[in-house]
Amino acid sequence: MRHPYVKRRVGAWEWCLTCEKASRASDWQRADWDCPLCGSGTWNMWAWSTVRAVNPAYPAKPEPGVLYPLYPVRAASEGQASRV
């Protein structure tokens, strides 16, 4: 079942504000629209394109298991993308 507030294309990548990792929209759907990695709710799901708009150096297709901090100041102090 598609969440009424989520209109994403199949194969799209979503990013979680809580764990700062990306996963496929289909994984969110299987987890009943909670983050499949940390369990955070739908309200923390952002389109990967939105995260890339703030951080254009991030790849078009994110790597699973990689931390992608949203804020550049935090990214600069912890490394832009780090495997967790």
N, C-alpha and C positions, 0 to 999 in steps of 0.2 A: 504494500500500500504506500502511496506517495503522501508525504506530509503536506498538508494544505498550504503551508507557507514556504515550501522549498520547491523551487522550479529550476532544477539543474539538468543539464544534458547528461546522457549516459556516458560514463567514462570520465566525467569531470573530476577534478581534484578539489577537495575542500581542506581547509586549514582550521585547526582548533586554537582558540585564544588561550585556553588553559594550559595545554601541553606544548603548544607551539610546534606541532608536527602536522604534516599533511597526509591525507588518505583519500581514497576514492569515494565518491558520493555513494556508490553502491555499498561500500562498507558501512557508511553511516546509516543507510537504509536498513541493512541487515541488523544493525544494533538499535533499531527502533528510533533512529534519528538522534541518538546520543553518540558522542565521540567513540569510535571503536577502539581507540588507544587508551583513553583515560576515563571514559564514562561521563564526561561533561555534557550538559544539555545542548539542545539545538541552538539556543541563543548564542552559543560560543562558536558556531560554525560560520566561517567566512569563505567566500569563493577564493580560490588560489589566485585568480587574476587580481583581486583586490589587494592581496598581500604583495604581489609582484609590482603593483602600481606604486607602492611605498618603497619597495626594495627591488629595483629593476635588475640588479645583479643576480637575483635568484633564478634558477633554471625554469624553463617553460613547463617541464615535467619534474616535479619534486621527487627526491629519493626517499623511499620509506625508511623510517628510523632516524632521520636527520632532523635536528632541531633547527627551525627557521624563526629566529626572533623577529618580532614585528618592528620594534623601535630601533632606529639606527644607533642611538647612544648605547643601548644595551648590547646591540650586535657588535659594536666596536670594542667594548670592554670584554666581551666573552668570545670573540671570534665570530665572523659573519654567519657561518653555518657549522655546527659541530655535531658529530655523531653521538647519540646517547643510547 
